[in-house]
Amino acid sequence: MRGKFITLEGIDGAGKSTHLAWLAEFLRRQGKDVVSTREPGGTPLGEKLRALLLSEDMHPETETLLMFAARKEHVVKVIEPALAAGKWVMSDRFSDASYAYQGGGRGLATEKVATLEDWTLAGFRPDLTLLFDLPTATAGMRLAGTGQAPDRFELEAGGFFERVRQAYLDRARQEPRRIMIVDSTNNIEDIHRILEIRLLSIC
């Protein structure tokens, strides 16, 4: 039986990484074999491209091309083989992030992102996308409290993240059956109860 592909999205500071670890453990308790991964990255080549994308200044179109190059490797080398083996794959970001960050944030035409998606992924989509949403000011405060050095994206001005957030919400409105908005301002226990119900519905 083919596995399920679940992606976690949201602006930086929304808590995706924290929730991914909990979600993976929850699914393992349901008897699922879970692979946790991330974008950009997920493969040796993808991790090299990630290092470039998070540190080197580049044209928005170059950035988008590199994102999809890493994504293609990710799908071919990690995601598809795991799903075919019956494993569940959870990824910190996937193609929705390109619509949000390169489309909304950088202002790249949605049609260009869609063309790259169609070419590289050929209709491959997540079974479920969890969009962790919260105000950009709150996300900024959370990031500041981590004490970690910000990457190239995290150094962007607040207006950039507001555009990213709105692009994510637009995607959710366009695909409400696939994309579930999770209010990240709620306490963790409430969020976990909501996620439990949604995941059990597809187990």
N, C-alpha and C positions, 0 to 999 in steps of 0.2 A: 504494500500500500504506500502510495506517495505521501511524503511528509507535507507539512504546511510551512509557508514562508511568511514571517511576521517582521515588520519593520517598525522602528521607533523614530519619530521625527520631532522637530521643534527647534526653536532658537537656542543658541548657546546659553546654558544656565537653567534650562527647563528641567533638568534632572533625568535625562534619558539613560545615562550610563548607570546611575543608581538603580533605576527601575528595571533595566535590562537584566542585571544580576539577579534581582528578586524574581522576575518573570521566568528566567531560565530555570531557577531552582523550583519554582512552583510547578512548571511543566514536567520536570523530572519526577516530582512527587506523583504526578498523574501517569507515570510510566513511559513518558516520551524520552527519546534519545535526542538531546538538544545540542545544536552547534551555535555558539555565539560568535558574532563577527562584527566588523565595522567598516564604514566608508568615510573618506577614501582609505583604502587599505585592504586587509583581508587576505592578501597573497604577498609573496616576497616582492613582486613587481609593484603591487598596489601600495605597499608600505614605503617603497622608495619614492613613488609618485606623491604619496601623502606628505612626505618630508618636504618635497619641492612646493607643493600646493600651500602648505601652512607657513612657509618661510619666504618664498621668492615672489617678488612683485611681478605681475604679468598681465597681459591684455585679458579682458573678460572672456574673449572667445578662446584664447589659449587655455585659460583656466577650465572652461567648460569641456573642451576637447580632452584634456588630461583627466578630468573627472570621469568621463565616459570611457576612456581607455582603461582606467583602473577598474571601472564597474564591469566592463566586458570580461576582463580577466577574472574578476570576482565571481561572476555568474558561471563562467565555464569551468573554472578550477575548483571552486568551493561550493557555491550555492546549489547548482543543478545536480552535481553528483550526490550531495547530501540528501536532497529531496528525493531523488530517484531511489536512494537506499532506505527511504522511509523515515529519515530523520527530520526533525523540525529545526528550521533555521531562523535565528533571531539576529537582525542586523541593526546596528546603530547607524541609521541613515541609509537611504537608497535613492532612487531616481526622483522622488518628490523633492529632495533637497536641492537638486539642480534647478527645478522650477522656482524654488523659494530663494536660494542664495544667488545663483547666476541670473535667473530671470527677474525675480523681484528685487533682490539686493543690488545686483550689478546693472540691471536694466536691459539685459539681453532679451531680444524678441522671443516670446514664448514659442513661436513657430520654429525657431532654430533649435531650441531645446527639444521640442517634440520630434523634429526630424532626426536628431541624433538618437533619441530614445527609440524611435521606430527602427532605425538602421542597426543599432547595436543590440537591442533587446528583443526585437521582433515580436512584440506583444507580451513579453514576459512581465508579470506584475506580481506584487505581494498579494497573499490571500487576505491579509489584514494589516492595516497601518494604524498605529497608535500615535496620535499627534498631541504631544504634551504642550499645552498652551498656557502662557502667563504674560502679564504686561512686561514690556521690554525693560522698564525701570527696575522691576523686581528681579528680572534675570541678571541685569547688570550688577546689582548689589550682591547677588549670590556668587557671581563670578569673582567679584572683588574680594569676597571672603574666603576664597579657596587658597590664596597665597601663591598660586601658580603663575608663572610667566605667561602672559597672553600670546596667542598665536596671531598670524596676520589677519584672520577674520575677526577675532575677538577685539582687535584694536580699532575696528571700524567705528564710526560715529553712531550715535543713537538712531539717527534717521535711517541708516542702513538696516538695522535690525527691525525697525518698525515696518519697513517695506518687506523684509523677509517674512515677518509674522503675518502680514496681510496676505502675502502670496500663499502661505501655507493654509490660511483660513479659506481663501478662494478655492484651493484644491479640495479642501474638505467639503465645501458647498457643492462642488462639481461631482464629487464621488462619495456621497454620504454612506453608501453601503460598504465601501472598503475602508474609508478613513473615519476613525472614531476620535473625536476631540476629547482629551482628558484635561480637566482643569487642574493645573499644577499648583494653584494657590491653596488647594485643599491639603489637609494633613495627610501624611503618608498612609496611615491606616485606612482612611476613607478611599484613597486612590487604589490601594491594594484590593479592597472589597469590590470596587467597580471593575478592576481588571480581572479578578477571579471570575466574576459572572460572565464577562465577555469571552474569556478564554475557554471556560467550560462549555460555552455554547458551540464551539467549533472543535472540541476534542473528540 
